[in-house]
Amino acid sequence: MEKYSGFGLLKHALSYHENWQRAWRNPTPKKKYDVVIVGGGGHGLATAYYLAKEHHITNIAVVEKGYLGGGNTARNTTIVRSNYLWDESSHLYEHAMKLWEGLSQDLNYNVMFSQRGVLNLGHTLQDMRDIQRRVSANRLNGIDSEVLDTQQVADIVPIMDCSPNTRYPVLGASWQPRAGVARHDAVAWGYARAADQLGVDLIQQCEVVDILTEDGAAVGVETRQHGTIKADRIGCVVAGNSSVLAKMAGFNLPLESHPLQALVSEPIKPILDTVVMSNHVHGYVSQSDKGDLVIGAGIDGYNGYGQRGSYGTIEHTIQAIVELFPIFSRVRMNRQWGGIVDTCPDACPIISDTPVENLFFNCGWGTGGFKATPGSGHVFAATLAKGEAHELARPFSMFRFHDGALIDEHGAAGVAH
Amino acid sequence: MFSIYCPYCEEHREEEEFHAKGQAHIARPRDPESCSDKEWGEYLYFRDNPRGLHHELWVHAAGCRKFFNITRDTQNYEIKETYKIEAEPRITATQAQ
């Protein structure tokens, strides 16, 4: 596999960029693998990559019903941050953040990780108390985080309406300078290319229709296109469809799948060089490198698998953004879409063994999985390799919903996932 | 945008008037004290979450404020029926198969 470099770019320019190698193979699946990963999104591909790289298990298949990175990886608003409240989750997301910081070099693929900072606004006294608590907790965990007052927020984002006369005045914010955005497709493609290079079979257009079990242990998957694929261990990383796969194996998960919508505007000149999120007025916005404003908010209230939501939710989102940024009121929206997120009752993920032996689930990331992609893959790879939870994954067992050890991150997650 | 028939108001109203409240027909254990942690956890948190027909609890929040049930397809979002809180669904997944 050729290494990407500036020199390579120059070399290929001489042949009009017509001779680039394919980024990954398109193999026919073998009959049996050591590990089969169901779901070829960012998390699944990252899992495969770290299994091959750090645990030297290379007899792996990633089976994907559509195309790589075509689900929520393609649909999210690309925000990366780690300012969570509780130790368990902040350790996990900070683990991911540290991997993000070296990811482009590690994968030899530019994931366009841009640490432009994230603001979480406070609009009420209670918001500000929560922000102070969360920032203090972050600092105790070694995560960069600051409390800003209204003037400091206005200095960072001069176009935002920070006057005291608004319906929901900006009283301040938490600010994580190391947070930012990354190019979502590049993350999937970078992991796919790097995993393929280490010998992982990436099998697209291959839908799992059943999980095969013998004596309470998973032994393989039945696929629509390629029949039976046997495996010693199976990892399911299928986001919104996790409950469907769990049902194939005969158990329920504490998940509900909801549509989450996002939208982008027409491209405009650079105007917003950071990420602004507000739990209270319910919206978040950043500007992509193409110049479009990337806007999102909360989930639609009902369960759904249709990858679309209701117009009412879009209206509420836009109301919040225009309240904060009156200057955007005449920007036209270009595209709108929905993805299916698997929400957990405590707004924290599940990285866990299951009632079925050799079957593991990495799910429940809800509205905020993208930021965790490298960390999620890293700890899930270790979990699959050893057959028991990685230290950072241990608190995120699905069985915490039996013993009550929930990790309530609704505050840090909120809309503002 | 859904147009939802409220079985109490006996009218179709816009989705904005309603809130979805999750899976319907979840019976509270008769004797919570005698539940194991597993049984109580499953009652509180574990849900069907089907891809297909689903029975859901909704509330007419900006209307009569009454709770009622909807049978809905979670893939194409088609509302099959709405029925009062104490009623049983007429359309179920096993019938559809």
HADDOCK unambig.tbl for C-alpha pairs under 7 A between the chains (distance, minus, plus):
assign (segid A and resid 243 and name CA) (segid B and resid 49 and name CA) 6.29 0.50 0.50
assign (segid A and resid 244 and name CA) (segid B and resid 50 and name CA) 6.65 0.50 0.50
assign (segid A and resid 244 and name CA) (segid B and resid 51 and name CA) 6.77 0.50 0.50
assign (segid A and resid 252 and name CA) (segid B and resid 46 and name CA) 6.26 0.50 0.50
assign (segid A and resid 252 and name CA) (segid B and resid 47 and name CA) 6.58 0.50 0.50
assign (segid A and resid 252 and name CA) (segid B and resid 48 and name CA) 6.56 0.50 0.50
assign (segid A and resid 253 and name CA) (segid B and resid 46 and name CA) 5.51 0.50 0.50
assign (segid A and resid 253 and name CA) (segid B and resid 47 and name CA) 6.58 0.50 0.50
assign (segid A and resid 254 and name CA) (segid B and resid 45 and name CA) 5.12 0.50 0.50
assign (segid A and resid 254 and name CA) (segid B and resid 46 and name CA) 3.91 0.50 0.50
assign (segid A and resid 254 and name CA) (segid B and resid 47 and name CA) 5.71 0.50 0.50
assign (segid A and resid 255 and name CA) (segid B and resid 46 and name CA) 6.76 0.50 0.50
assign (segid A and resid 255 and name CA) (segid B and resid 47 and name CA) 6.38 0.50 0.50
assign (segid A and resid 255 and name CA) (segid B and resid 49 and name CA) 6.99 0.50 0.50
assign (segid A and resid 256 and name CA) (segid B and resid 47 and name CA) 6.93 0.50 0.50
assign (segid A and resid 256 and name CA) (segid B and resid 49 and name CA) 5.46 0.50 0.50
assign (segid A and resid 257 and name CA) (segid B and resid 49 and name CA) 6.65 0.50 0.50
assign (segid A and resid 301 and name CA) (segid B and resid 19 and name CA) 6.81 0.50 0.50
assign (segid A and resid 301 and name CA) (segid B and resid 20 and name CA) 5.52 0.50 0.50
assign (segid A and resid 302 and name CA) (segid B and resid 20 and name CA) 5.20 0.50 0.50
assign (segid A and resid 302 and name CA) (segid B and resid 22 and name CA) 6.94 0.50 0.50
assign (segid A and resid 303 and name CA) (segid B and resid 74 and name CA) 6.42 0.50 0.50
assign (segid A and resid 304 and name CA) (segid B and resid 74 and name CA) 4.48 0.50 0.50
assign (segid A and resid 304 and name CA) (segid B and resid 75 and name CA) 6.18 0.50 0.50
assign (segid A and resid 305 and name CA) (segid B and resid 51 and name CA) 6.43 0.50 0.50
assign (segid A and resid 305 and name CA) (segid B and resid 74 and name CA) 5.63 0.50 0.50
assign (segid A and resid 305 and name CA) (segid B and resid 75 and name CA) 4.96 0.50 0.50
assign (segid A and resid 306 and name CA) (segid B and resid 74 and name CA) 6.82 0.50 0.50
assign (segid A and resid 306 and name CA) (segid B and resid 75 and name CA) 4.75 0.50 0.50
assign (segid A and resid 306 and name CA) (segid B and resid 76 and name CA) 5.97 0.50 0.50
assign (segid A and resid 310 and name CA) (segid B and resid 1 and name CA) 5.01 0.50 0.50
assign (segid A and resid 311 and name CA) (segid B and resid 1 and name CA) 6.02 0.50 0.50
assign (segid A and resid 312 and name CA) (segid B and resid 16 and name CA) 6.82 0.50 0.50
assign (segid A and resid 345 and name CA) (segid B and resid 45 and name CA) 6.75 0.50 0.50
assign (segid A and resid 401 and name CA) (segid B and resid 41 and name CA) 5.47 0.50 0.50
assign (segid A and resid 401 and name CA) (segid B and resid 45 and name CA) 6.75 0.50 0.50
assign (segid A and resid 402 and name CA) (segid B and resid 37 and name CA) 5.47 0.50 0.50
assign (segid A and resid 402 and name CA) (segid B and resid 38 and name CA) 4.75 0.50 0.50
assign (segid A and resid 402 and name CA) (segid B and resid 41 and name CA) 4.52 0.50 0.50
assign (segid A and resid 403 and name CA) (segid B and resid 37 and name CA) 6.08 0.50 0.50
